[in-house]
């Protein structure tokens, strides 16, 4: 047993489908979470983010109005954001590798393709707790490092050329 | 020679770890079992949830048929996309596959006014029948034959082939 105190976390679940929200909330409650906030769209999520300042966000991609990706970009880069480092776990029915890349490039920490399962949700939670990635700020990007490889594995100036495409970093598990 | 902007890399404090306490990092099997039990309890509602989404899909189709514009198209796509993502969790894997086929029609490559309504209707009719007959496996032969035909028709439509 790992003994995580999920009851100490504030978790925001954002999905415009009430059934999926209920499913995720039920699973999180069974894990022991009690401070769970829900939002049915990006605008309400943004307001709730500023009110509740959650520790973790489960976020749907495809929503009416502001998409999940738009919200991720706001959280990471807006001057109004309460926490640009908040871990974001993106839940989505999109499964193509291009979508994984888009999510990664927006600043998502973990990607969870539907259908969801209890174990998949737990594994993403454990991943953001146990394996946080460094953050990167460049001219065009702010968010978690888009490479899973630990920084101490740097192998010289040709590293990027040698490991050019690594979208599997987020698709794995 | 232009000066490159620096790349700043830093590790924020691990607030999550500090909050949830030190643990082994292994999967908490007791928590998993509690959640799976909660899912079992929730299963009694799955049928109603899928039924509600199938009804909404039909209503979205009607709005799209009446006024095929980006708004009704997006609405239909989002609902089909929801079913694609969650119908398997709610024990209707064939509905998920049929909905996935339907979303391909709305992937942005076809102009809204060229999306064949007859093919949209064929998907929705198939989804309704799977739900009506409570087909909860991914191995039902008739459902597989139907969805394979739908997928082939969608491919044809996306290639610009004339539909029957």
Interface residues (C-beta under 8 A of the other chain):
Chain A: X1 X2 X3 X4 X5 X6 X8 X9 X16 X17 X19 X20 X22 X23 X26 X27 X29 X30 X31 X32 X55 X56 X62 X63 X64 X85 X87 X92 X93 X94 X114 X115 X116 X117 X118 X119 X121 X122 X123 X126 X128 X129 X130 X132 X134 X135 X136 X137 X138 X139 X145 X151
Chain B: X5 X7 X8 X9 X10 X11 X12 X14 X15 X16 X17 X19 X20 X21 X23 X24 X25 X26 X27 X28 X29 X30 X31 X32 X34 X35 X36 X37 X38 X39 X42 X49 X52 X53 X74 X75 X78 X81 X82 X84 X85 X86 X87 X88 X89 X90 X96 X103
